[in-house]
């Protein structure tokens, strides 16, 4: 089902550098997120305009992604700031939109770094998707939060979505000043880039700079799957075609992906919590306290002690125990 994103030559392509103020036009509409609906009778999508952005820019931190010395892009991602304390969120992040963009951050060994923040906190789960991954480790990512805010079609395919209770959401991340996540980072082969793009079809791809838990910056940037918007997803990933959207989402009765009224898929949520717990208390506490349900007010720790109580006592279906654990 994957259609390769059209790569263009380095001399003709400028990387898309996003000011976080601009990203918030589509990423952080927490009160009135962008919506669209499909009308079978009229055969068209309705895409209302976006609400005003929330200012999250910072003037002193910049990710410089334009230096191409030695053709090793990952070696030249630099951070500069003024003052004694580095700010938590930068004024620019870079969006990767084509395969050639991804290739620019492949290291000299032909490896691409990936950030895991949900199911990929589990090495077993990560290896079920990327059997040849290397250097699986934990890292810190400043200036982002985790949110259960988008509908995942794979939950419908696996029979674990509960649309009647709206327990259908998966995790994504979005910029949020003052937040700090503990994530995993690992490397995959350059040849796996197309399958990675296909696997994470509904996300915005960002080049970010994780650090060690001690605060040391990694030499190479990593790819992070961030919040997209319904409008952008339909126009960019589905090429404005209703048949593509229907194959991926519409056939499950989903006419809106990014929502603020959904709840975590129970099996997936349990799996992510256990994956974080297996990485130690620091990762576990970070996951519970820096992950939010779609209202962006309720932490996962609060949710599991109230509305979501009982999730951790449930076991996944037998067919999914290999991936989600028993």
C-alpha positions as CSV (number, residue, x, y, z in Angstrom):
1,X,0.0,0.0,0.0
2,X,3.0,2.2,0.3
3,X,3.6,4.8,-2.4
4,X,7.1,6.1,-2.1
5,X,7.3,9.8,-1.4
6,X,8.8,11.6,-4.3
7,X,12.5,12.4,-3.6
8,X,14.0,15.5,-5.2
9,X,17.7,16.3,-5.6
10,X,19.6,18.0,-2.8
11,X,20.3,21.1,-5.0
12,X,16.5,21.6,-5.7
13,X,15.1,20.8,-2.3
14,X,15.0,23.1,0.7
15,X,14.1,21.4,4.0
16,X,11.0,22.7,5.6
17,X,11.9,24.4,8.9
18,X,8.9,25.0,11.1
19,X,8.6,27.8,13.6
20,X,6.8,26.4,16.6
21,X,4.4,29.3,16.5
22,X,3.4,28.2,13.0
23,X,3.2,24.6,13.9
24,X,0.7,25.4,16.6
25,X,-1.7,26.5,14.0
26,X,-2.2,22.8,13.2
27,X,-0.7,20.9,16.1
28,X,-2.1,22.5,19.2
29,X,-5.7,23.3,18.6
30,X,-6.7,21.8,21.9
31,X,-10.0,23.5,22.3
32,X,-11.3,23.4,18.7
33,X,-9.1,21.0,16.7
34,X,-9.4,20.9,13.0
35,X,-12.2,18.6,11.8
36,X,-13.5,17.2,8.6
37,X,-16.4,15.0,7.7
38,X,-17.2,12.9,4.8
39,X,-20.5,13.1,3.1
40,X,-21.3,10.0,1.0
41,X,-24.1,11.8,-0.8
42,X,-22.0,14.7,-1.9
43,X,-18.7,12.8,-2.2
44,X,-16.5,15.5,-0.7
45,X,-14.7,16.5,2.5
46,X,-15.5,19.6,4.5
47,X,-12.4,21.2,5.9
48,X,-13.1,24.2,8.2
49,X,-10.4,26.7,8.8
50,X,-7.9,26.3,11.7
51,X,-8.2,28.2,15.0
52,X,-5.5,30.7,16.1
53,X,-2.2,29.3,17.3
54,X,-0.9,29.2,20.8
55,X,2.5,31.0,21.1
56,X,5.2,28.6,22.1
57,X,8.3,30.1,20.4
58,X,11.6,30.8,22.2
59,X,14.0,33.3,20.7
60,X,17.2,31.7,22.0
61,X,17.2,28.1,20.8
62,X,17.6,27.2,17.2
63,X,18.1,23.8,15.5
64,X,20.4,24.6,12.5
65,X,19.6,22.0,9.9
66,X,21.0,23.7,6.8
67,X,24.8,23.0,7.3
68,X,25.7,20.2,4.9
69,X,29.5,19.9,5.5
70,X,30.8,16.5,4.4
71,X,27.3,15.5,3.4
72,X,26.7,14.1,6.9
73,X,23.6,16.1,7.9
74,X,23.4,14.4,11.4
75,X,26.8,15.7,12.4
76,X,25.8,19.3,11.9
77,X,22.7,19.6,13.9
78,X,23.6,22.3,16.4
79,X,21.9,24.0,19.3
80,X,22.8,27.5,20.4
81,X,21.3,29.5,23.3
82,X,22.0,32.4,25.5
83,X,22.0,32.4,29.3
84,X,23.1,29.8,31.8
85,X,20.1,27.4,31.4
86,X,19.2,26.0,28.0
87,X,15.5,26.7,27.2
88,X,13.3,23.6,26.9
89,X,11.8,24.3,23.6
90,X,13.2,25.7,20.4
91,X,12.0,28.3,17.9
92,X,12.5,25.9,15.1
93,X,12.0,22.2,14.5
94,X,12.4,20.5,11.1
95,X,9.7,18.5,9.4
96,X,10.8,15.6,7.2
97,X,8.4,15.3,4.3
98,X,10.2,13.2,1.7
99,X,12.5,10.1,1.8
100,X,15.4,12.4,0.8
101,X,14.7,14.4,4.0
102,X,15.1,11.3,6.1
103,X,18.3,10.4,4.2
104,X,19.8,13.7,5.2
105,X,19.9,12.6,8.9
106,X,21.2,9.1,8.2
107,X,24.6,8.7,9.9
108,X,27.9,7.7,8.3
109,X,27.1,4.0,9.0
110,X,23.9,4.2,7.1
111,X,21.7,4.1,10.2
112,X,18.6,6.3,11.1
113,X,17.8,7.0,14.7
114,X,14.2,6.6,15.8
115,X,12.5,7.9,18.9
116,X,10.0,5.6,20.7
117,X,7.5,7.1,23.1
118,X,4.6,4.5,23.2
119,X,4.7,0.9,22.2
120,X,8.3,1.4,21.1
121,X,9.3,1.8,24.7
122,X,9.2,-2.0,24.6
123,X,12.3,-3.5,22.9
124,X,10.3,-6.6,22.1
125,X,7.6,-4.6,20.4
126,X,10.2,-2.5,18.6
127,X,11.9,-5.7,17.3
128,X,8.6,-7.1,16.1
129,X,8.6,-4.2,13.7
130,X,12.3,-3.6,13.2
131,X,14.0,-7.0,13.7
132,X,17.5,-5.6,12.9
133,X,17.4,-2.5,15.1
134,X,20.5,-1.7,17.1
135,X,21.6,0.3,20.2
136,X,18.2,0.3,22.0
137,X,18.5,2.8,24.9
138,X,16.6,5.4,26.9
139,X,16.9,9.1,26.3
140,X,15.3,12.4,27.3
141,X,13.4,14.7,25.0
142,X,12.6,18.2,26.2
143,X,9.7,20.4,25.1
144,X,7.2,17.7,24.2
145,X,4.3,15.9,25.8
146,X,2.6,12.6,25.1
147,X,-1.2,12.7,24.4
148,X,-3.7,9.9,23.6
149,X,-5.3,12.1,20.9
150,X,-5.6,10.2,17.6
151,X,-7.6,7.3,16.3
152,X,-5.4,4.3,15.2
153,X,-6.8,2.1,12.4
154,X,-4.6,-0.8,13.6
155,X,-6.8,-1.1,16.7
156,X,-9.8,-1.7,14.5
157,X,-7.9,-4.2,12.4
158,X,-6.9,-6.1,15.5
159,X,-10.3,-6.0,17.1
160,X,-9.2,-4.1,20.2
161,X,-10.9,-0.7,19.5
162,X,-14.0,0.1,21.5
163,X,-15.8,2.8,19.5
164,X,-18.9,2.5,21.7
165,X,-16.9,3.9,24.7
166,X,-14.5,6.0,22.5
167,X,-11.5,3.9,23.8
168,X,-9.9,4.0,20.4
169,X,-6.9,6.3,20.7
170,X,-3.1,5.8,20.4
171,X,-0.3,8.0,21.5
172,X,1.4,10.9,19.7
173,X,3.5,13.8,20.9
174,X,3.3,17.5,20.5
175,X,5.3,20.5,21.5
176,X,4.7,21.7,25.0
177,X,6.9,24.2,26.9
178,X,8.0,22.9,30.2
179,X,7.4,19.2,29.5
180,X,10.2,16.6,29.4
181,X,9.8,13.0,28.2
182,X,11.8,9.9,28.7
183,X,11.8,8.0,25.4
184,X,13.7,5.2,23.7
185,X,16.1,5.7,20.8
186,X,17.4,3.1,18.5
187,X,18.8,2.8,15.0
188,X,17.4,1.2,11.9
189,X,18.9,0.7,8.4
190,X,18.5,3.3,5.8
191,X,16.7,0.7,3.6
192,X,13.9,0.6,6.2
193,X,12.9,4.2,5.8
194,X,10.0,3.5,3.3
195,X,8.4,0.9,5.6
196,X,8.8,3.2,8.6
197,X,7.0,6.0,6.7
198,X,4.3,3.6,5.8
199,X,3.9,2.3,9.3
200,X,3.5,5.8,10.8
201,X,1.4,7.1,7.9
202,X,-0.8,9.5,10.0
203,X,2.0,11.3,11.8
204,X,4.1,14.4,11.2
205,X,7.8,13.5,11.1
206,X,10.1,15.8,13.0
207,X,13.9,15.7,13.4
208,X,14.6,16.2,17.1
209,X,17.7,16.1,19.3
210,X,17.4,13.7,22.2
211,X,19.8,13.7,25.1
212,X,21.1,11.1,27.6
213,X,19.4,11.0,31.0
214,X,22.5,12.8,32.3
215,X,21.9,15.7,29.8
216,X,24.5,14.9,27.2
217,X,23.4,15.6,23.7
218,X,23.5,12.7,21.1
219,X,25.5,13.4,18.0
220,X,22.7,12.4,15.6
221,X,19.2,13.7,15.5
222,X,16.3,11.2,15.7
223,X,12.9,11.0,14.0
224,X,9.9,11.7,16.1
225,X,6.3,11.0,15.2
226,X,4.3,14.1,16.2
227,X,0.7,15.2,15.9
228,X,-0.5,15.9,12.4
229,X,-3.9,17.5,11.5
230,X,-6.9,16.0,9.6
231,X,-6.6,18.7,6.9
232,X,-2.9,18.1,6.3
233,X,-3.3,14.3,6.5
234,X,-6.0,14.3,3.8
235,X,-4.3,16.7,1.5
236,X,-0.7,15.5,1.9
237,X,-0.7,11.8,2.8
238,X,-4.0,10.9,1.0
239,X,-3.2,13.3,-1.9
240,X,-6.7,14.7,-1.5
241,X,-8.2,11.4,-2.6
242,X,-11.2,10.0,-0.8
243,X,-10.4,6.4,-1.9
244,X,-7.0,6.5,-0.1
245,X,-8.7,7.9,3.1
246,X,-11.4,5.3,2.9
247,X,-8.9,2.4,2.6
248,X,-7.0,3.6,5.7
249,X,-9.7,5.1,7.9
250,X,-13.2,5.5,6.3
251,X,-13.9,1.8,6.1
252,X,-13.7,1.7,9.9
253,X,-16.3,4.4,10.2
254,X,-13.6,7.0,11.1
255,X,-14.2,10.5,9.7
256,X,-11.9,12.3,12.1
257,X,-8.4,11.2,13.2
258,X,-7.1,13.9,15.5
259,X,-9.6,14.4,18.4
260,X,-9.9,15.8,21.9
261,X,-12.9,13.6,22.9
262,X,-11.4,10.0,22.7
263,X,-9.9,7.7,25.4
264,X,-6.9,5.4,25.3
265,X,-7.3,2.0,23.7
266,X,-7.3,-0.2,26.8
267,X,-5.0,-3.0,25.5
268,X,-2.5,-0.5,23.9
269,X,-2.5,1.7,27.0
270,X,-1.7,-1.3,29.3
271,X,1.1,-2.4,27.0
272,X,2.7,1.0,27.0
273,X,2.5,1.3,30.8
274,X,4.1,-2.1,31.2
275,X,6.8,-1.2,28.7
276,X,7.6,2.0,30.6
277,X,7.6,0.1,33.9
278,X,10.1,-2.5,32.6
279,X,12.5,0.3,31.9
280,X,12.7,1.4,35.6
281,X,10.9,3.6,38.0
282,X,12.2,6.9,36.5
283,X,10.8,6.0,33.1
284,X,7.6,4.6,34.6
285,X,6.9,7.8,36.7
286,X,7.7,10.0,33.7
287,X,5.3,8.0,31.5
288,X,2.4,8.3,34.1
289,X,2.9,12.0,34.8
290,X,3.9,13.4,31.4
291,X,1.3,11.5,29.4
292,X,-2.2,13.0,29.0
293,X,-5.5,11.8,27.7
294,X,-7.0,13.8,24.9
295,X,-8.3,16.6,27.2
296,X,-4.7,17.5,27.8
297,X,-5.6,18.1,31.5
298,X,-5.8,14.6,32.9
299,X,-2.5,12.8,33.4
300,X,-2.4,9.1,32.7
301,X,-1.7,8.4,36.4
302,X,-5.0,10.3,37.2
303,X,-6.9,8.5,34.5
304,X,-5.8,5.0,35.6
305,X,-6.9,5.7,39.1
306,X,-10.4,7.0,38.1
307,X,-12.1,6.4,34.8
308,X,-9.5,4.0,33.5
309,X,-9.2,1.9,36.6
310,X,-9.1,-1.8,35.8
311,X,-7.1,-1.4,32.6
312,X,-3.9,-2.8,34.1
313,X,-5.7,-5.9,35.4
314,X,-7.0,-6.8,31.9
315,X,-5.1,-9.2,29.6
316,X,-4.9,-8.8,25.9
317,X,-6.4,-11.3,23.5
318,X,-4.4,-14.5,23.0
319,X,-3.4,-13.6,19.5
320,X,-1.9,-10.3,20.7
321,X,0.1,-11.5,23.7
322,X,3.2,-11.9,21.6
323,X,3.2,-8.2,20.8
324,X,1.5,-6.7,23.9
325,X,2.6,-9.1,26.6
326,X,0.6,-11.4,28.8
